[in-house]
Amino acid sequence: MPLVISGEKTSTWRLFDDKDLKAGDELIFINQANGKEFAMAQIISIKEKNLGEINDSDFSGHERFESKEKMLETYQSYYGDKVNEDMPVKIIDFKILQKIE
């Protein structure tokens, strides 16, 4: 949340997107710790590739990982052991429209 509010984080990655997100969609960001909305955003662009194909340019606006192994471990902790390098990931670039206090 702090990285989004500060403007450092302008990209998020999603596996198993069941919302069919697309460019132009507006989002409401929610703090998972307390369930409160903290920002409204709009999707600028989306690209999809496999986790194993992620390169340096894909990290623009997104937090970095120490290694590909750490990246896989992180996403396995979110989504389970079925995550591997062949798993498609949506790279979603967004812009904040409004911060909610």
Secondary structure, 3 states (H helix, E strand, C coil): CHHHHHCCCCEEEECCCCCCCCCCCEEEEECCCCCCEEEEEEEEEEEEEEHHHCCHHHHCCCCCCCCHHHHHHHHHHHHCCCCCCCCEEEEEEEEEEEECC
